[in-house]
Amino acid sequence: MVACVAAATGSAPPLSAAEMPGDFVYLHDIDPSIRQDMRYAGSDNFMGAPVPGYDAAECVLVRQAAEALKAVRADLKPKGLTLRVYDCYRPVQAVAAFVAWAKEPDDPTAKAVHYPHLSKLALFPGYIATRSGHSRGATLDLTLEPISAADTHPRGISCTAPQEKYAPDGSLAMGTSFDCFDVKANTDTPGLNPEEMSNRAMLRDAMAARGFKNYPLE
């Protein structure tokens, strides 16, 4: 489970990384200590390949959101925690690629990992938006992890597989992993264990304290 949250802003999306307007920034320029694991720039995602538009594994956000995220990370540091971001600004061509992917035949491996209980058509518009808030540069997918967490990327594990203290990538156990299109990923889904519920609440509250809003399906 990751939180998909947005800061209040009406900024227009950049056309490309090279043409970012003045209010868009690279997260590493605002806070290089926030860990970036930009899954759509590589193949560790529900499409199983780099997504069009993600030319670099960089988190791009409007400055207001990036500064707020820096404050969240600072709030978490005394607890021995930091943030891992998976997706930030999402190019419009990436959204179009997601829609095109939905029209292709199922890949049994991807289905078993990322949407084991749903059909592709059921993923729209709830889990995958045809017009994404990510394209405004103020929405992001992220999770909590210990500052000392190992940076691992295991593949092929169902996103709904049981978690104990940690998720497969070393982040805190949230009940599901990234790109999990399943009711178990819903913020307030029943059936989570107490630790998973506590971790979700901690992430939600930390983000809300700095002006972010939770997306309830993730």
For each residue, the residues with C-beta under 8 A, 3 or more apart:
1: 143 174 175 176 177 180 184 185 187 196 200 218
2: 86 141 142 143 174 178 218
3: 141 142 143 187 203 204 207 212 214 215 218
4: 133 139 140 141 214 215 217 218
5: 139 140 142 207 212 213 214 215
6: 9 65 133 136 138 139 212 213 215
7: 62 64 65 68 138 211 212
8: 64 138 211 213
9: 6 62 64 65 136 137 138
10: 136
11: 21 23 24 62 136 137 138
12: 21 136
13: 89 91 92 135 136 137
14: 17 19 20 21 24 60 89 137
15: 19
16: 19 20 55 91
17: 14 20 55 56 58 60
18:
19: 14 15 16
20: 14 16 17 24 25 60
21: 11 12 14 24
22:
23: 11 62 63 64
24: 11 14 20 21 60 61 62 63 89 137
25: 20 29 30 60 61 62 63 66
26: 29 30 58 59 60
27: 30 31 34 36 58 59 60 61 66 69 85 88
28: 31 32 34 36 58 59
29: 25 26 32
30: 25 26 27 63 66 67 69 70
31: 27 28 34 66 69 70 73
32: 28 29
33: 73 82
34: 27 28 31 59 69 70 73 82 83 84 85
35: 82 83 84 85 145 151
36: 27 28 57 58 59 84 85
37: 84 85 86 151 153 169
38: 41 42 54 57 58 59 85 86 87 88
39: 42 44 45 86 87 178 179
40: 45 47 50 51 54 87 90 94
41: 38 50 51 54 55 56 57 58
42: 38 39 45 50 57
43: 48 49 50
44: 39 153 155
45: 39 40 42 48 49 51 178 179
46: 110 113 114 115 179 181
47: 40 51 97 98 101 110
48: 43 45 107 109 110
49: 43 45
50: 40 41 42 43 54
51: 40 41 45 47 54 94 97 98
52: 91 93 94 96 97
53: 90 91 92 93 94 97
54: 38 40 41 50 51 57 91 94
55: 16 17 41
56: 17 41
57: 36 38 41 42 54
58: 17 26 27 28 36 38 41
59: 26 27 28 34 36 38 85 88 89 140
60: 14 17 20 24 25 26 27 88 89 137
61: 24 25 27 65 66 69 88 89 137 138 140
62: 7 9 11 23 24 25 65 66 136 137 138
63: 23 24 25 30 66 67
64: 7 8 9 23 67 68 138
65: 6 7 9 61 62 68 69 137 138 140 212
66: 25 27 30 31 61 62 63 69 70
67: 30 63 64 70 71
68: 7 64 65 71 72 210 211 212
69: 27 30 31 34 61 65 66 72 73 83 85 140 210
70: 30 31 34 66 67 73 74
71: 67 68 74 75 210
72: 68 69 75 76 83 206 207 209 210 212
73: 31 33 34 69 70 76 77 82 83
74: 70 71 77
75: 71 72 78 206 209 210
76: 72 73 79 81 82 83 144 206
77: 73 74 80 81 82 147
78: 75
79: 76
80: 77 146 147 148
81: 76 77 144 145 146 147 172
82: 33 34 35 73 76 77 144 145 146 147
83: 34 35 69 72 73 76 142 143 144 145
84: 34 35 36 37 142 143 144 145 149 169 171
85: 27 34 35 36 37 38 59 69 88 140 141 142
86: 2 37 38 39 140 141 142 143 178 179
87: 38 39 40 90 134 140 141
88: 27 38 59 60 61 85 134 137 139 140
89: 13 14 24 59 60 61 134 135 137
90: 40 53 87 94 95 132 134 135 139
91: 13 16 52 53 54 94 95 135
92: 13 53 95 96 135
93: 52 53 96 97
94: 40 51 52 53 54 90 91 97 98
95: 90 91 92 98 99 129 130 131 132 134 135
96: 52 92 93 99 100
97: 47 51 52 53 93 94 100 101
98: 47 51 94 95 101 102 128
99: 95 96 102 103 124 128 130
100: 96 97 103 104
101: 47 97 98 104 120
102: 98 99 120 121 123 124 128
103: 99 100
104: 100 101
105:
106: 110 111 120
107: 48 110 111
108: 111 112
109: 48 112 113 156
110: 46 47 48 106 107 113 114 115
111: 106 107 108 114 115 116
112: 108 109 116 158
113: 46 109 110 116 155 156 157 158 159
114: 46 110 111 159 179 180 181
115: 46 110 111 118 119 120 123 127 180 181 182
116: 111 112 113 158 159 160 182
117: 160 182 183
118: 115 122 123 127 181 182
119: 115 122 123
120: 101 102 106 115 123
121: 102 124
122: 118 119
123: 102 115 118 119 120 126 127 128 181
124: 99 102 121 127 128 129 130
125: 128 129 130
126: 123 217
127: 115 118 123 124 181 185 217 218
128: 98 99 102 123 124 125 181
129: 95 124 125 132 133
130: 95 99 124 125
131: 95 135
132: 90 95 129 135 139
133: 4 6 129 136 138 139
134: 87 88 89 90 95 137 139 140
135: 13 89 90 91 92 95 131 132
136: 6 9 10 11 12 13 62 133 139
137: 9 11 13 14 24 60 61 62 65 88 89 134
138: 6 7 8 9 11 61 62 64 65 133
139: 4 5 6 88 90 132 133 134 136 215
140: 4 5 59 61 65 69 85 86 87 88 134
141: 2 3 4 85 86 87 178 218
142: 2 3 5 83 84 85 86 203
143: 1 2 3 83 84 86 167 171 172 174 178 203
144: 76 81 82 83 84 171 172 174 199 202 203 206
145: 35 81 82 83 84 149 169 170 171 172
146: 80 81 82 149 170 172
147: 77 80 81 82
148: 80
149: 84 145 146 166 170 171
150: 170
151: 35 37 169 170
152: 168 169 170
153: 37 44 169
154: 157 168 169
155: 44 113
156: 109 113
157: 113 154 161 168 177
158: 112 113 116 161
159: 113 114 116 176 177 178 179 180 181 182 185
160: 116 117 176 180 182 184
161: 157 158 168 177
162:
163: 166 167 168 173 174 175 177 196
164: 173
165: 172 173 195
166: 149 163 170 171 172 173
167: 143 163 170 171 172 173 174 177
168: 152 154 157 161 163 177
169: 37 84 145 151 152 153 154 177 178
170: 145 146 149 150 151 152 166 167
171: 84 143 144 145 149 166 167 174
172: 81 143 144 145 146 165 166 167 199
173: 163 164 165 166 167 195 196 199
174: 1 2 143 144 163 167 171 177 196 199 200 203
175: 1 163 184 185 189 192 193 196 200
176: 1 159 160 180 182 184 185
177: 1 157 159 161 163 167 168 169 174 180
178: 2 39 45 86 141 143 159 169
179: 39 45 46 86 114 159
180: 1 114 115 159 160 176 177 184 185
181: 46 114 115 118 123 127 128 159 185
182: 115 116 117 118 159 160 176 185
183: 117 186 189
184: 1 160 175 176 180 189 191 192
185: 1 127 159 175 176 180 181 182 189 217 218
186: 183 189 216 217 218
187: 1 3 200 204 214 215 216 217 218
188: 216
189: 175 183 184 185 186 192
190:
191: 184
192: 175 184 189 196 197 200
193: 175 196 197
194: 197 198
195: 165 173 198 199
196: 1 163 173 174 175 192 193 199 200
197: 192 193 194 200 201
198: 194 195 201 202
199: 144 172 173 174 195 196 202 203
200: 1 174 175 187 192 196 197 203 204
201: 197 198 204 205
202: 144 198 199 205 206
203: 3 142 143 144 174 199 200 206 207
204: 3 187 200 201 207 208 214
205: 201 202 208 209
206: 72 75 76 144 202 203 209 210
207: 3 5 72 203 204 210 212 214
208: 204 205 211 212 213 214
209: 72 75 205 206
210: 68 69 71 72 75 206 207
211: 7 8 68 208
212: 3 5 6 7 65 68 72 207 208
213: 5 6 8 208
214: 3 4 5 187 204 207 208
215: 3 4 5 6 139 187 218
216: 186 187 188
217: 4 126 127 185 186 187
218: 1 2 3 4 127 141 185 186 187 215
